[in-house]
């Protein structure tokens, strides 16, 4: 080991430059992480394969500017030097540096880190007068030379850089070490990786345009980090996450401030008004704000329309003044991939260096326009494109970015679905071959069988217990099964919950486990799902299907048959065989004593069939009695019954989702749910007792009282009093708030309660105090998720914790946690983030299908566009209404931009007339020449549904009131679920027809090559296929050109 010194020039907390001399130790033996190493390096972790033609060593500037290209999994054998990683950390910040670290940790990416600055023979001290960029390039080249010599010339080394002087200087110094540009590397080694070529071109253009920007300042400069930190400590500045309003994105943004969470004040957030005060902050950024004088404070706009609301905001008595501030610094950028649309070209777009600078419009209203430099602006009009923001200087009105890839033409179903996924940071690639190789085989030729060793170790319930599952129709991923039986002459009841033992097949740290952790959940959309686990597990070996042997993790309770008090609880791994695979409607029919056909009993004789049916019915009845008791226990503790628009996926014979059907309330739903809640609660107790500081639980904090204001005021309009002081008081109040004439009133009140609730979150027990473990909605002191490991990664973690707790109990030793409190809390935050993304994506997907359903219908003639709606919120110039038939919530304007108001005639029909509108506490009135019309909370009105189409954003449903009276259809009204089911089925049918027509059209065209199919971004011809067609036309005989053109038209 050699001791040397490094001189660093740093800044003090006061901003002064400080010269720091630090000891620096050099070692001869630093691991190279290559499997062709002959020097005996201790290479722990990932190693580079030896079957490659070369290793790639990126320069520091390449790691800083072109990290996205290095993330392509096709690029193998990448050696990232310590010099390059430190350059990313210092120039790009913590977020980009963490992205680089995750790339190095991920076993799916073939790249390693080489600590070149600690290696004796690759270390290069910085020379006097040498620029930092030149020194970094020299360090990386020295590391590349060391690698070649260390591997004894067995592997060529390619250093890639964007410094042309470095290419000229170093390219011929050492044989076996090649120095070339990134563009040359891609063209020579990866000519078919078209996506990487396009991304390189896009980033290069963005970097060139950044250099040529003007100097005139448009925004104030951000304060230095040390000034921000001192200001936050002193109380002058406040830190929080910027949340831009969805409805008034250009004017309103809010920052939730913990500093203002004071019971003595109503100030809970800071309002940032206008884009100038936002000072280049983007939705999601962690910012620092300074409060403006109180004379400049503003109130939140309560009107439906922007212009009218802005005019009235100062006068509106219901809109209280909020602390208003301006952004003075940004602590952390949270930029992500954004979907934008290239607008139609006009004369204002600039053009330079053979590229055009386009202001692309993001799909998300809350994101500002992004300036993109591209040579394909004309071709990509009306297309959805994924872009990334590179920078936003104070001299630019808009952020600069570069395009990543093309999704397809705006408006196509597949394009819109992919847009929803990307906007929610959901990236679900097909499972890799390496992951699938970890999977067990189950085929007709080689059927999967129970391991005899596992059969010995596990408790065998196949003969002793009647096990059955109750799930939605067509369910493939059966996570849970139930059992109940009498013991001790009927004095004891044994209740069993048996959950798929996923952790047996998914080993911790395996590639499948890493992928499941990254996804964190199965993503359900209106017409498809993206599984967390490969299908061989989720739909087969882990799914507790009927009539086959499966591994399970079970919880068995021995209950007193009379009081249902718990005498004993057993946890452990079991071997089960489900006797019946029931769906909810069938189970409910059996409970109701209705004649129902059970598939598993179809081939039996009448006597045996009746006996088994009676046994199954008895088990269901006993289970229902137990569930009623459990629910009553939680009700006494204050459990809430909340309302939401719950839907289930309906599958066709080919197991494709064809419809979303709102679930009809059945008692058997509650029965299954109570058993699952009971299991989750007892498992939470078990793992928390075994690992007091490293258990993964789920808590539900009480909602802030101010969030209940709309609920309380709305209930008051109907004469109900809602007590929100505790969950018990709230539950009792909601039970009493029932209008015998209109059951929708109670449903809407429960929906408002759900909206007011805080979010239930996973957490590590070491990160919260014991009083924070409580689950407000379920009224339980401890709770977790254990019952759905096929579709939730949190349940997999809990299964591993439970297995470890059982092992500790058997060995009577000290409990050893699987992960530290810090690691578990980081995992919990990741899972929480992915769950939020999954919910948003599901909601947006449903809204997409609702719009597609109504888009091609004429609202003036099609009766399906007319429906009954219920008013649930009053605004300054309109109301918010709920359409039960389609599960739609949307605004209904009573005053338009021309100043006209809705006037109702005596028969209830409405039309637009000149007049005025006035808002009251529980009603809104319009006055015109026809007189005064009143719309009250919970009134039923008739609305016409149409679609408001946007070029760059998602379409939106528009509700127009056509009568102030309830809607009565001339045709017999179908159940509400049928309307929603019909909606999605109809949209899917139209999409399939369009896809079939496109396939028939494609069949008449020349066959596409493999490359064309691979790089096609949508099912219809896009940029790549069009360019290929042009190339082919240029090579064809002129006689055939008219025919081809006619086919393509």
GUDREN-796513 format. One record per residue (C-alpha): residue in three letters; x, y, z. Coordinates in steps of 0.5 Angstrom, whole numbers, plus 500, padded with zeros to 3 digits. Example, Ala and Ser with C-alpha at 12.3 -4.5 7.8 and 13.67 -1.06 7.14 Angstrom:
BEGIN
ALA525491516;SER527498514;
This chain:
BEGIN
UNK500500500;UNK503507498;UNK501513502;UNK500520497;UNK496526498;UNK490529494;UNK489536494;UNK481538494;UNK478545493;UNK472545496;UNK467551499;UNK465552506;UNK458553509;UNK459560508;UNK461560501;UNK469561501;UNK473557497;UNK478552502;UNK484548500;UNK484541503;UNK489536503;UNK487529504;UNK491522505;UNK490518499;UNK492510499;UNK494506493;UNK494499493;UNK497494488;UNK491489489;UNK484492487;UNK479487484;UNK478487476;UNK471483476;UNK473480470;UNK472472470;UNK478472465;UNK483475470;UNK489470471;UNK492475477;UNK487472483;UNK483478484;UNK478477489;UNK472478485;UNK466478490;UNK459480486;UNK458481479;UNK464479474;UNK464481467;UNK464475462;UNK470472458;UNK466470452;UNK466478449;UNK470481444;UNK472487448;UNK470491454;UNK468498454;UNK471503458;UNK466510458;UNK470517459;UNK467521465;UNK464526460;UNK460520457;UNK458517464;UNK455524465;UNK452526458;UNK450519455;UNK448514461;UNK442513458;UNK445509453;UNK450505458;UNK443503461;UNK441499454;UNK442491457;UNK445489450;UNK451493451;UNK455488455;UNK462488459;UNK462495461;UNK467498466;UNK465504469;UNK471507473;UNK471511480;UNK473517476;UNK467517472;UNK462515477;UNK465521481;UNK464526475;UNK457524475;UNK456525482;UNK459532482;UNK456534476;UNK449531476;UNK447531483;UNK445525488;UNK439523483;UNK443521477;UNK448518482;UNK444513485;UNK441511478;UNK448510476;UNK449506483;UNK443502481;UNK445500475;UNK452497478;UNK448493483;UNK443490478;UNK445483476;UNK441484469;UNK446489467;UNK453487465;UNK457493468;UNK462493474;UNK465499478;UNK473499478;UNK476503483;UNK482506479;UNK484512483;UNK486507489;UNK490502484;UNK497503484;UNK499503477;UNK492506474;UNK492512479;UNK494519475;UNK495525480;UNK493531477;UNK498536474;UNK499543475;UNK495547470;UNK491541467;UNK484542467;UNK479537470;UNK476534464;UNK483533461;UNK485530468;UNK479525468;UNK480523461;UNK487521462;UNK485517469;UNK480513465;UNK485512459;UNK490510464;UNK485505467;UNK483502460;UNK491501459;UNK491497466;UNK485493465;UNK489491458;UNK495489461;UNK492486467;UNK488481463;UNK495479459;UNK492482453;UNK486476453;UNK481482452;UNK481488448;UNK479494451;UNK475500448;UNK475507451;UNK469511448;UNK469519449;UNK466525446;UNK473529446;UNK476528439;UNK483531442;UNK483525446;UNK481520440;UNK487523436;UNK492523442;UNK490516445;UNK488512439;UNK495509437;UNK499509444;UNK497502446;UNK495496441;UNK489493444;UNK486499447;UNK482503442;UNK479510443;UNK473512439;UNK467516439;UNK461514442;UNK458515435;UNK463510432;UNK462505437;UNK455504436;UNK456504428;UNK461499428;UNK459495434;UNK452495435;UNK449497428;UNK442494429;UNK441497436;UNK437503432;UNK434505439;UNK441507442;UNK443511435;UNK436515436;UNK438516443;UNK445518442;UNK443523436;UNK437526441;UNK442527446;UNK447530442;UNK443535439;UNK440537446;UNK447538448;UNK449543442;UNK443547443;UNK444548450;UNK451551448;UNK448556443;UNK443559448;UNK442566450;UNK444570456;UNK438574457;UNK435572464;UNK428570465;UNK428567472;UNK432569478;UNK438565480;UNK437559485;UNK440561492;UNK447556494;UNK445550498;UNK449553504;UNK444559504;UNK438555503;UNK440550509;UNK442556513;UNK435559512;UNK431553513;UNK434552520;UNK433559522;UNK426559519;UNK426564514;UNK425559508;UNK421552508;UNK422546504;UNK417541501;UNK415538495;UNK412542489;UNK405539488;UNK402543481;UNK394543481;UNK391539476;UNK386544474;UNK390550474;UNK397548472;UNK399555470;UNK397559476;UNK397554482;UNK402550486;UNK402548493;UNK407545498;UNK405541504;UNK409544510;UNK410540516;UNK412547519;UNK405549519;UNK402543521;UNK400547528;UNK393545531;UNK393553533;UNK393555525;UNK389553519;UNK396554515;UNK398547512;UNK401549506;UNK404554502;UNK401557495;UNK406558489;UNK402563485;UNK404563477;UNK410560473;UNK415566475;UNK414565483;UNK415557481;UNK422559478;UNK423553474;UNK421548479;UNK417542476;UNK412538479;UNK415533484;UNK421537485;UNK423538493;UNK424546493;UNK425551498;UNK420557499;UNK420564502;UNK414567504;UNK411573501;UNK408579505;UNK401578508;UNK399583503;UNK401579497;UNK397572500;UNK392569495;UNK386564496;UNK385558493;UNK381558486;UNK374555488;UNK371556481;UNK370550475;UNK373555470;UNK380558471;UNK378565468;UNK372566472;UNK375563478;UNK381568478;UNK377574478;UNK373572484;UNK378569488;UNK379575492;UNK372576493;UNK370569495;UNK369568502;UNK369561502;UNK376561499;UNK381563505;UNK388566504;UNK393561504;UNK401563506;UNK404565499;UNK411564497;UNK416564491;UNK421558490;UNK428561492;UNK432554491;UNK431547489;UNK434541493;UNK432535489;UNK430535482;UNK425529481;UNK425529473;UNK422523470;UNK420520463;UNK415525460;UNK410523454;UNK409529450;UNK406531443;UNK409535437;UNK404540436;UNK402542428;UNK408546425;UNK408554425;UNK412559423;UNK414561430;UNK419554431;UNK426556430;UNK431552426;UNK438551427;UNK444546425;UNK439542421;UNK435541427;UNK429544429;UNK427546436;UNK420544438;UNK416546444;UNK413539445;UNK407539450;UNK407534455;UNK401529456;UNK401531464;UNK398538464;UNK402540470;UNK409539466;UNK411546462;UNK413545455;UNK419542453;UNK424544448;UNK426539444;UNK432539438;UNK430534433;UNK431533425;UNK424529425;UNK419534427;UNK415534421;UNK414526421;UNK413526429;UNK407531429;UNK401528432;UNK405522435;UNK406521443;UNK414521444;UNK418520451;UNK422525452;UNK427527458;UNK429534461;UNK436535461;UNK437542464;UNK433549465;UNK437555465;UNK435561468;UNK436564461;UNK431560458;UNK423560459;UNK422553458;UNK426547460;UNK431543455;UNK430536453;UNK431530448;UNK427525445;UNK428518448;UNK423514443;UNK416514439;UNK410511442;UNK406511436;UNK400516434;UNK396520439;UNK389517440;UNK391510438;UNK389505444;UNK396502445;UNK399508444;UNK395511450;UNK395505454;UNK403506454;UNK403513455;UNK399512462;UNK404507464;UNK410511462;UNK407517466;UNK406513472;UNK414510471;UNK411503470;UNK416500466;UNK415492465;UNK419489460;UNK418481458;UNK421477463;UNK428475461;UNK431468459;UNK435468465;UNK429469470;UNK425464466;UNK431459467;UNK430460474;UNK423457474;UNK421450475;UNK418446469;UNK411444469;UNK409441462;UNK405435460;UNK412431458;UNK415433465;UNK409435470;UNK411438476;UNK411434483;UNK411435490;UNK418434493;UNK418428498;UNK423432502;UNK418438502;UNK412433504;UNK416431510;UNK418437513;UNK411441511;UNK404439515;UNK400435510;UNK393437510;UNK391434504;UNK387428507;UNK385432514;UNK382439511;UNK376441507;UNK380446503;UNK377451498;UNK378458495;UNK373463493;UNK375468488;UNK372472482;UNK370468476;UNK376467471;UNK381468477;UNK388465475;UNK392467481;UNK389464487;UNK393467492;UNK388464498;UNK384458500;UNK380457507;UNK378451511;UNK374450517;UNK372444521;UNK370442528;UNK374439533;UNK373436540;UNK366433539;UNK364440536;UNK367444542;UNK372447538;UNK372450531;UNK379450527;UNK379456522;UNK384456517;UNK387461512;UNK392458507;UNK396462502;UNK400460496;UNK408459498;UNK411464493;UNK417464497;UNK419457496;UNK420458489;UNK422465489;UNK429465493;UNK431472496;UNK436475491;UNK435471485;UNK433475478;UNK426473479;UNK426476486;UNK429482484;UNK424483478;UNK419482483;UNK422487488;UNK422492482;UNK415492480;UNK413491487;UNK406489485;UNK401487479;UNK399492475;UNK391492473;UNK389496467;UNK382496464;UNK384491459;UNK390487461;UNK395486467;UNK402486468;UNK404480473;UNK409481478;UNK411474477;UNK412470471;UNK406466469;UNK409459471;UNK408461478;UNK402466478;UNK397462474;UNK400455475;UNK405453481;UNK403458486;UNK396459484;UNK392454489;UNK388451484;UNK383446485;UNK384438485;UNK392439485;UNK397439490;UNK400446492;UNK405448497;UNK402453502;UNK403458508;UNK398457513;UNK395460519;UNK390455523;UNK386458529;UNK383454534;UNK377457537;UNK372456542;UNK365454539;UNK361458543;UNK365464544;UNK369464538;UNK375466543;UNK382464540;UNK385458544;UNK391457540;UNK394459533;UNK399455529;UNK403458523;UNK407454518;UNK408451512;UNK403446509;UNK401442503;UNK394442501;UNK390440495;UNK384445494;UNK377441493;UNK373446490;UNK375453486;UNK368457487;UNK367464485;UNK363469489;UNK356468486;UNK356461486;UNK358461494;UNK353466495;UNK348462492;UNK350456496;UNK349460502;UNK342462500;UNK340455499;UNK339456491;UNK340450486;UNK347451484;UNK352447480;UNK359445483;UNK363443477;UNK367439482;UNK361435484;UNK359434476;UNK361427475;UNK359424482;UNK353420484;UNK347423487;UNK348420494;UNK355422494;UNK354429491;UNK348431496;UNK353429502;UNK359433499;UNK354439497;UNK352439504;UNK359438507;UNK361444503;UNK355448505;UNK356447512;UNK363449511;UNK361456508;UNK355457513;UNK360456519;UNK365461516;UNK360466515;UNK358466522;UNK365466524;UNK366472519;UNK360476522;UNK363475529;UNK370478527;UNK366484523;UNK362485530;UNK369485534;UNK372490529;UNK366494529;UNK366495536;UNK373498535;UNK371503530;UNK372500524;UNK370504518;UNK366501512;UNK368505506;UNK365506499;UNK369506492;UNK368504485;UNK370497486;UNK371493479;UNK373486477;UNK377484471;UNK372479467;UNK376474462;UNK374471456;UNK376463454;UNK383465452;UNK384469459;UNK384476456;UNK381481460;UNK374483456;UNK371487461;UNK371491468;UNK365489472;UNK363493478;UNK363488484;UNK355487487;UNK355487494;UNK355480497;UNK356477504;UNK361472501;UNK365478500;UNK365480507;UNK366473509;UNK373472505;UNK375479507;UNK374478514;UNK378472514;UNK384475510;UNK384481515;UNK384476521;UNK390473518;UNK394479516;UNK393482523;UNK395475527;UNK401475522;UNK403482524;UNK403480531;UNK407474530;UNK413478526;UNK412484530;UNK414480536;UNK419476533;UNK422482530;UNK420489534;UNK425493530;UNK425490523;UNK418488521;UNK414490515;UNK407492517;UNK402497514;UNK399503518;UNK393507516;UNK394514520;UNK388518522;UNK386523517;UNK387531518;UNK380534521;UNK380539515;UNK380534510;UNK373532513;UNK370539512;UNK366537505;UNK363531508;UNK361535514;UNK358540510;UNK355536505;UNK351531510;UNK349538514;UNK345539507;UNK341533508;UNK340534516;UNK345529518;UNK351530523;UNK358527522;UNK362526528;UNK369526526;UNK373526532;UNK374518532;UNK374512527;UNK368509532;UNK364516532;UNK365517524;UNK363510523;UNK357511527;UNK355517524;UNK355514517;UNK351508519;UNK346513521;UNK346518515;UNK341514511;UNK336517507;UNK330512506;UNK328515499;UNK335515496;UNK340510498;UNK345514494;UNK346519499;UNK349514504;UNK354512498;UNK356518496;UNK358520503;UNK362514504;UNK365516498;UNK367523500;UNK370519507;UNK374515503;UNK377521499;UNK378525505;UNK382519508;UNK390519509;UNK393513505;UNK395507508;UNK402505508;UNK407500509;UNK413501514;UNK418498518;UNK417498525;UNK424501527;UNK422507524;UNK415509527;UNK413509535;UNK408504537;UNK402508537;UNK403509530;UNK402502528;UNK395503529;UNK390502523;UNK385507523;UNK380504518;UNK380497520;UNK381499527;UNK387494529;UNK393495533;UNK397492528;UNK396490521;UNK400487515;UNK399484508;UNK400477508;UNK395474504;UNK397476496;UNK404474495;UNK403472488;UNK401480486;UNK404484492;UNK412484494;UNK410486501;UNK407480502;UNK413476500;UNK417480505;UNK412478510;UNK412471508;UNK420471509;UNK419474516;UNK414469518;UNK418463516;UNK424466520;UNK420468526;UNK417460526;UNK425458525;UNK427462531;UNK421459535;UNK423452534;UNK430453535;UNK429458541;UNK434462539;UNK435470538;UNK431473532;UNK436475527;UNK432480522;UNK433479514;UNK434486513;UNK436492517;UNK431497519;UNK434502514;UNK433497508;UNK426495510;UNK424502511;UNK427504504;UNK424498501;UNK417500504;UNK418507501;UNK419503494;UNK413499495;UNK408505497;UNK411509491;UNK409503486;UNK402502489;UNK401509488;UNK403509481;UNK399502480;UNK392506483;UNK393512478;UNK395507472;UNK388503474;UNK384510474;UNK387513468;UNK386506464;UNK378506466;UNK378514464;UNK381512458;UNK376506456;UNK370511459;UNK372516453;UNK373511448;UNK366508449;UNK363515448;UNK367518443;UNK364515437;UNK357516439;UNK353522437;UNK351525444;UNK345528441;UNK341522438;UNK344516442;UNK340515449;UNK346511452;UNK349518452;UNK344521457;UNK344518464;UNK342520471;UNK347524475;UNK347526483;UNK350533485;UNK355532490;UNK359538491;UNK357546489;UNK362550486;UNK362558484;UNK360557477;UNK357549477;UNK357543481;UNK361536481;UNK356530479;UNK357523480;UNK354518474;UNK352511478;UNK351508471;UNK358509469;UNK362510475;UNK363517472;UNK365524476;UNK365530472;UNK364538473;UNK357540470;UNK358548468;UNK352552470;UNK355558467;UNK359558460;UNK365563458;UNK360567454;UNK357569461;UNK350565459;UNK347561465;UNK343554465;UNK336556465;UNK331551467;UNK323551464;UNK317548468;UNK318541465;UNK325541467;UNK329542461;UNK335546461;UNK338551456;UNK343557456;UNK341564457;UNK344571459;UNK343571467;UNK347570473;UNK349565478;UNK350565485;UNK353560490;UNK350558497;UNK352553502;UNK348547500;UNK345550493;UNK347554487;UNK342558483;UNK342561476;UNK337567475;UNK335569468;UNK329571464;UNK326565465;UNK326566473;UNK331562478;UNK333555478;UNK336552484;UNK341546484;UNK342543491;UNK346538494;UNK344530492;UNK339533487;UNK338528481;UNK339531475;UNK339529467;UNK346530464;UNK348529457;UNK355525456;UNK360527451;UNK368527450;UNK372533450;UNK378531445;UNK385534446;UNK390534441;UNK396533446;UNK393531453;UNK388525455;UNK381526453;UNK376528458;UNK368527459;UNK364533459;UNK357533463;UNK352538460;UNK345538464;UNK339538460;UNK334537465;UNK334539473;UNK329533474;UNK332525475;UNK333521468;UNK327516467;UNK329512461;UNK324509456;UNK327503456;UNK327498462;UNK333500466;UNK339495466;UNK343494473;UNK349499474;UNK354494473;UNK351492466;UNK353499463;UNK360499466;UNK361492463;UNK358494456;UNK362500456;UNK369496456;UNK367490452;UNK364495447;UNK371499447;UNK375492447;UNK371490441;UNK372496437;UNK379496438;UNK379489436;UNK376491430;UNK380496428;UNK386492430;UNK383486425;UNK382491419;UNK390494420;UNK392486420;UNK388485413;UNK391492411;UNK398489412;UNK397483409;UNK396486403;UNK402490403;UNK409487402;UNK412482408;UNK416486413;UNK422484415;UNK424482422;UNK428488423;UNK422492421;UNK417488426;UNK422489432;UNK423497431;UNK416498429;UNK413502435;UNK405501434;UNK401496430;UNK400501425;UNK405504420;UNK410509424;UNK416513422;UNK421507422;UNK416503417;UNK415509413;UNK422510412;UNK423503410;UNK417503405;UNK420509402;UNK427506401;UNK424500398;UNK420504393;UNK427507391;UNK429501389;UNK423498386;UNK422498378;UNK418504376;UNK412500374;UNK410497381;UNK410504384;UNK403506383;UNK401499385;UNK405499392;UNK402507393;UNK395505392;UNK396499397;UNK399504402;UNK394509402;
